[in-house]
């Protein structure tokens, strides 16, 4: 199947080349080329629900002798008490590195190294992940290890200590990087007291015990709370029997999920400053956004491409970098939330003496997007990029299966990809203007600058009262 899509990409490239050759005697812009519309119909994974509640999506691909399972678990940092922030990520790490009831971590490493396989586990903000990758001939051995890691981790204390120390050291160092400071503080300002805005502290990580980790795993890791995406070289009937066998003792259990409040949609405009003695300032502007369930998000995707998401084709890049040379890179994105709403963010870095100028330019470009329709060429270029790059979402069966896992995990329609191109194609200039006016919110914009205000070309309070954020100092 992978070969099929690579062939399609090759055909498109060859078509464009010969079209260009046909006009070799005159200069022709790539946008003048004509070609058939791309219409893809990727295969749909087969879905099975086992008696223990485990959901399995399976898609065979016999091109290479490789077998992969990507597991998604409904868990995450959002279910962790604030004073234990960091518990989920440490659990996800030590689940793999800390050994099991049947094998020490050294034995797991040796077995996987011998078969050139891998097992990885992690836990993010609102989902857990476990990945198995082995050669087809080693499926039985790989499944045995994978099941043991998921069901019977022992969380060896020595590995917990190592992981906690690494986390604490990362916290000590994170203020050294102005970009990381900007990202962390900007997220806190947007999400405020919501779990999405939390960040581990030395105190919260230090308080985490092995008993906390065991209890967290015990609460959320059950077969009715997990989905498998299986791809590669296997026989569906045989692999389902193997999975039933290795997980036969894993019983379903009702889970009492911790309550997670909804994300607050509205913000007050604010100007925020973090002092760092650096040579250039880091700038972030943004506010709350929207989610995938909102039908306007197709228009928003195109609008943002034109605004700042389209690299050198975007208005921000053209104006601030290309025309004025005030930044190396300037960007914007609408993070489309999966579980709840995401955020709109734009950002750049510029020399200290042009900080105020660049912030004003960014706000002016956003304002212009809200006031006037985009140009026909801008919308055409944005559509062409999104449509022509769509093929790269299907370069492997694993990508396809994993998307179905994501959609089901967040309770999104599984036919999303089937309707994506159609929904992008039908967006109009009027749609772009409408969503720009609705979802770009100057009166709710959070401005954050990391730098040295004494060297700015004008006072930062030009944009409003300034809230100074003090960074915590860590002594070695």
C-alpha positions in Angstrom: 0.0 0.0 0.0 2.9 2.3 0.8 4.2 1.7 -2.6 0.9 2.6 -4.1 1.0 6.1 -2.6 4.6 6.7 -3.4 3.7 5.9 -7.0 1.0 8.5 -6.9 3.4 11.1 -5.5 5.8 10.2 -8.3 3.1 10.6 -11.0 2.2 14.0 -9.7 5.9 15.1 -9.7 6.4 13.8 -13.3 3.2 15.5 -14.5 4.4 18.9 -13.1 7.8 18.4 -14.7 6.5 17.8 -18.2 4.1 20.6 -17.9 7.0 22.9 -17.0 9.0 21.5 -19.9 6.2 22.3 -22.3 6.6 25.9 -21.5 10.4 26.0 -21.5 10.5 28.9 -23.9 8.6 31.2 -21.6 8.4 31.8 -17.8 5.4 30.1 -16.3 4.4 30.3 -12.7 3.7 27.0 -11.0 0.2 28.2 -10.1 -0.6 28.3 -13.9 -0.2 24.5 -14.2 -3.3 22.4 -14.5 -3.7 18.9 -13.3 -6.4 16.6 -12.2 -7.8 17.0 -8.6 -6.3 14.7 -6.0 -8.9 12.2 -4.7 -7.7 9.6 -2.3 -9.6 6.7 -0.8 -7.3 5.3 1.8 -8.2 1.8 3.2 -10.3 1.6 6.3 -9.0 -0.5 9.2 -11.1 -3.3 10.4 -12.5 -2.7 13.9 -13.0 -5.4 16.5 -14.1 -5.2 20.2 -12.9 -8.0 22.4 -14.9 -9.4 25.3 -12.7 -7.6 27.8 -13.6 -4.3 26.2 -10.4 -3.8 24.3 -10.9 -2.0 20.9 -8.7 -3.1 18.0 -8.2 -1.4 14.7 -6.2 -3.6 12.3 -4.9 -2.9 8.8 -2.7 -5.4 7.0 0.3 -4.4 4.8 2.5 -7.2 3.6 5.1 -5.1 1.7 7.6 -5.4 4.5 8.0 -8.0 7.3 7.3 -5.5 10.0 4.6 -5.6 12.7 3.5 -2.6 14.8 1.0 -2.0 17.6 0.2 1.5 18.7 -1.9 1.5 21.9 -3.8 4.6 23.1 -5.0 4.6 26.8 -7.5 7.1 28.2 -5.4 8.6 30.9 -3.1 11.6 31.2 -1.8 14.6 33.2 -5.3 16.1 33.3 -6.4 13.4 35.8 -3.5 14.1 38.2 -3.9 16.3 41.3 -2.0 19.6 41.0 0.4 18.9 43.9 1.4 15.7 42.0 2.0 17.3 38.6 4.5 15.1 36.8 3.1 11.8 38.1 1.6 10.7 34.8 4.8 11.3 32.7 7.0 9.5 35.3 4.5 6.6 35.3 4.6 6.4 31.5 8.4 6.4 31.5 9.1 3.9 34.3 6.4 1.5 33.1 8.8 0.5 30.4 12.1 1.1 32.0 11.3 -0.3 35.5 10.7 -4.0 34.6 7.8 -6.3 35.2 6.8 -9.1 37.5 8.2 -11.6 35.0 11.3 -9.8 33.7 13.7 -7.3 35.0 14.3 -4.2 33.0 17.7 -5.7 31.9 16.1 -8.9 30.7 13.5 -6.8 28.7 16.3 -4.8 27.1 18.3 -7.9 26.2 15.3 -9.7 24.7 14.3 -6.7 22.6 17.8 -6.1 21.5 18.2 -9.7 20.4 15.1 -9.5 18.1 15.8 -5.9 17.0 12.4 -4.9 18.5 11.2 -2.0 20.6 8.6 -1.3 23.3 8.0 2.3 24.3 5.5 3.8 26.8 4.6 7.4 27.7 1.7 9.4 29.0 0.9 12.9 27.8 -1.6 15.5 28.8 -4.8 13.6 28.0 -3.7 10.2 26.6 -1.2 7.4 27.2 0.7 5.6 24.6 2.4 2.2 24.2 4.2 1.1 21.0 5.4 -2.3 20.0 7.6 -2.7 16.8 9.1 -6.1 15.8 9.8 -8.2 12.8 7.0 -10.4 11.7 8.9 -13.6 12.7 9.1 -12.2 16.3 5.4 -11.3 16.8 4.9 -13.9 19.6 7.9 -12.8 21.6 7.1 -9.2 21.0 3.5 -9.6 22.1 4.6 -11.4 25.3 6.9 -8.6 26.3 4.3 -5.9 25.3 1.5 -7.5 27.3 3.8 -7.9 30.4 4.8 -4.3 30.3 1.2 -3.1 30.1 -0.3 -5.4 32.7 2.5 -6.1 35.2 5.0 -3.2 35.5 6.7 -3.2 38.9 8.2 0.3 38.7 11.6 -0.4 40.1 12.6 2.2 42.7 16.0 2.8 41.2 14.4 3.7 37.8 11.9 6.0 39.6 14.7 7.8 41.3 16.6 8.2 38.0 13.5 9.5 36.2 12.6 11.9 39.0 16.2 13.3 39.1 16.2 13.8 35.4 12.8 15.6 35.6 14.1 17.9 38.4 17.3 18.7 36.5 15.2 19.6 33.4 13.1 22.0 35.6 16.3 23.6 36.9 17.5 24.2 33.4 14.3 25.2 31.6 14.7 28.9 32.5 18.0 29.0 30.6 16.1 28.8 27.3 14.0 32.0 26.5 11.9 30.1 24.0 11.0 27.4 26.5 10.2 30.1 29.1 7.9 31.9 26.6 6.1 28.7 25.7 5.6 27.6 29.3 4.4 31.0 30.6 2.3 31.7 27.5 0.4 28.4 28.0 -0.1 29.2 31.7 -1.6 32.6 30.8 -4.0 31.1 28.3 -5.2 28.0 30.2 -4.9 29.7 33.6 -6.0 27.3 36.3 -6.9 24.4 33.9 -4.8 21.2 34.1 -3.6 21.9 30.5 -1.7 24.9 31.8 0.1 23.1 34.6 3.8 22.5 34.7 5.8 20.2 36.9 7.7 21.8 39.7 10.6 20.5 41.8 8.2 20.2 44.7 5.6 18.3 42.8 8.1 15.8 41.3 9.9 15.3 44.6 6.6 14.4 46.3 5.9 11.5 43.9 6.3 8.1 45.5 6.3 4.6 44.1 3.0 4.0 45.7 1.5 7.0 43.8 2.8 5.5 40.5 1.5 2.0 41.2 -1.9 3.5 42.2 -2.1 5.6 39.0 -1.3 2.6 36.8 -3.8 0.4 38.7 -6.6 3.0 38.2 -6.3 3.6 34.5 -4.7 0.6 32.9 -7.5 -1.9 32.1 -8.5 -3.5 28.7 -11.7 -1.6 28.4 -9.7 1.7 28.6 -7.3 0.9 25.9 -7.3 0.7 22.0 -4.8 -1.0 19.8 -3.9 0.1 16.3 -2.3 -2.8 14.5 -0.5 -2.4 11.2 2.0 -4.3 9.1 2.6 -7.8 8.0 0.2 -10.1 9.8 -3.0 -12.1 9.3 -6.0 -10.5 11.0 -7.6 -13.7 12.3 -4.3 -15.1 13.7 -3.3 -11.8 15.4 -6.6 -11.5 17.1 -6.2 -15.0 18.5 -2.7 -14.2 19.7 -3.9 -10.9 21.4 -6.8 -12.7 23.1 -4.3 -15.3 24.4 -1.6 -12.9 25.8 -4.2 -10.7 27.4 -6.6 -13.4 28.6 -6.1 -12.6 32.3 -6.6 -8.9 31.9 -10.1 -8.2 33.2 -12.2 -5.1 32.5 -12.9 -2.7 35.3 -15.1 0.3 35.7 -13.0 3.4 36.0 -13.8 6.4 38.1 -12.2 9.3 36.1 -11.2 12.4 38.0 -13.3 15.3 37.0 -11.7 17.7 34.5 -13.2 21.2 34.2 -13.9 22.6 30.8 -11.4 25.1 29.3 -12.5 28.7 29.9 -13.1 30.3 26.5 -12.9 34.0 27.3 -9.8 36.0 28.3 -9.1 39.6 29.2 -6.5 41.3 27.1 -3.2 41.5 28.9 0.4 42.4 28.4 3.0 40.2 30.1 6.8 40.5 30.5 9.6 38.2 31.6 13.0 39.7 32.1 15.9 37.8 30.5 19.2 39.3 29.7 19.3 38.1 26.0 20.2 39.6 22.7 16.8 39.2 21.2 13.3 39.2 22.6 10.8 36.3 22.2 7.3 37.4 21.4 4.0 35.4 21.8 0.5 36.7 21.0 -2.7 34.7 21.2 -5.9 33.7 22.8 -8.2 30.7 23.0 -9.3 28.9 19.8 -11.6 26.2 18.8 -11.8 22.4 18.4 -12.2 19.8 15.6 -16.0 19.5 16.3 -16.5 23.1 15.1 -17.5 23.1 11.4 -15.7 26.4 11.0 -12.3 24.8 11.5 -11.8 24.1 7.8 -12.1 27.8 7.1 -9.9 28.6 10.1 -7.2 26.3 8.8 -7.1 28.1 5.5 -7.3 31.6 7.1 -4.4 30.7 9.4 -2.3 29.5 6.5 -2.7 32.9 4.9 -2.1 34.7 8.1 1.0 33.0 9.5 0.9 29.3 9.0 2.0 29.2 5.4 5.7 29.9 5.9 7.0 32.1 3.2 3.5 32.4 1.6 2.0 33.9 4.8 1.3 37.5 5.3 3.4 37.7 8.6 6.4 36.1 6.9 6.2 38.3 3.8 5.8 41.5 5.8 8.0 41.1 8.9 10.8 38.9 7.4 10.9 39.4 3.7 9.9 43.1 3.4 11.4 44.5 6.6 14.0 41.9 7.7 12.9 42.2 11.3 12.8 38.5 12.1 14.2 35.2 10.9 10.9 33.4 11.4 7.4 34.5 12.3 4.4 32.2 12.5 0.9 31.6 13.7 -1.2 28.5 14.3 -4.6 27.5 15.4 -4.3 24.4 17.6 -7.5 22.6 17.0 -8.4 21.0 20.3 -9.3 17.3 20.4 -10.8 16.9 23.9 -11.5 20.6 24.4 -10.8 23.9 22.6 -7.2 24.7 21.6 -5.4 28.0 21.3 -4.5 30.5 18.7 -0.9 31.5 18.9 1.6 33.6 16.9 5.2 34.3 17.6 8.6 35.4 16.6 12.0 36.5 17.8 13.5 39.8 17.0 16.3 42.1 18.1 15.5 44.0 21.3 15.4 47.3 19.6 12.6 46.3 17.2 10.4 44.5 19.8 7.6 47.1 20.0 7.6 47.6 16.2 7.2 43.8 15.5 4.4 43.4 18.1 2.6 46.3 16.4 3.1 44.8 12.9 1.8 41.4 14.1 -1.4 43.0 15.5 -1.9 45.1 12.4 -1.6 42.1 10.2 -4.2 40.2 12.3 -6.4 43.3 12.2 -6.2 43.5 8.4 -7.2 39.8 8.2 -10.4 40.7 10.1 -11.2 43.8 8.0 -10.8 42.8 4.3 -11.3 39.7 2.2 -8.2 37.7 1.3 -7.0 37.8 -2.3 -8.0 35.1 -4.8 -4.4 34.1 -5.2 -3.9 33.8 -1.4 -6.9 31.5 -1.1 -5.9 29.5 -4.2 -2.3 28.9 -2.9 -3.6 27.9 0.5 -6.0 25.4 -0.9 -3.4 24.0 -3.3 -0.9 23.4 -0.5 -3.4 21.7 1.9 -4.9 19.6 -0.9 -1.6 18.6 -2.5 0.0 17.8 0.9 -3.0 15.6 1.9 -1.4 12.6 0.3 1.4 12.6 2.9 -1.1 11.7 5.6 -1.3 8.2 4.1 2.3 7.2 3.5 2.0 4.1 5.8 -0.7 1.9 7.2 0.5 2.9 10.7 -0.4 6.5 9.9 -3.9 5.5 8.8 -4.6 3.2 11.7 -3.3 5.8 14.2 -5.6 8.4 12.9 -8.6 6.1 13.5 -7.3 5.6 17.1 -7.1 9.3 17.6 -10.6 9.9 16.3 -12.2 7.3 18.4 -10.2 8.3 21.5 -11.5 11.8 21.3 -15.0 10.7 20.1 -14.6 12.4 16.7 -16.2 11.2 13.5 -14.1 8.5 11.9 -15.1 9.7 8.4 -13.2 13.0 8.9 -10.5 12.2 6.4 -13.0 11.1 3.8 -14.7 14.6 3.8 -11.6 16.7 4.5 -10.7 17.6 0.9 -14.3 18.4 0.0 -14.6 20.7 3.0 -11.4 22.5 2.2 -12.3 23.0 -1.5 -15.7 24.6 -0.7 -14.3 27.4 1.6 -14.8 30.8 0.1 -13.2 34.3 0.7 -16.4 35.2 2.5 -15.9 32.2 4.8 -12.3 33.4 5.5 -13.4 36.9 6.4 -16.3 35.6 8.6 -14.1 33.2 10.7 -11.4 35.9 10.9 -13.9 38.3 12.5 -15.2 35.6 14.7 -12.1 33.7 15.9 -9.4 36.4 15.8 -10.0 38.4 19.0 -7.8 41.5 19.5 -9.8 42.4 22.7 -8.8 39.0 24.3 -5.2 38.8 23.0 -2.5 37.8 25.5 0.8 39.4 24.7 4.0 37.9 26.2 7.5 39.2 25.8 10.7 37.6 27.1 13.6 39.9 27.0 15.2 43.1 28.4 12.6 46.0 28.3 15.4 48.5 29.0 16.6 48.0 25.4 13.2 48.1 23.7 12.7 51.0 21.3 9.6 52.1 23.2 7.8 51.2 26.4 5.9 47.9 26.4 3.0 49.6 28.2 2.1 51.1 24.8 -0.1 48.0 24.5 -1.6 48.2 28.0 -0.7 47.8 31.6 2.3 45.4 32.0 2.2 42.4 34.3 5.8 41.3 35.1 6.3 37.6 35.6 9.2 36.7 38.0 11.2 33.6 37.1 12.0 31.3 40.0 15.7 31.0 40.7 17.2 27.5 41.3 20.3 27.1 43.3 22.6 24.2 42.6 
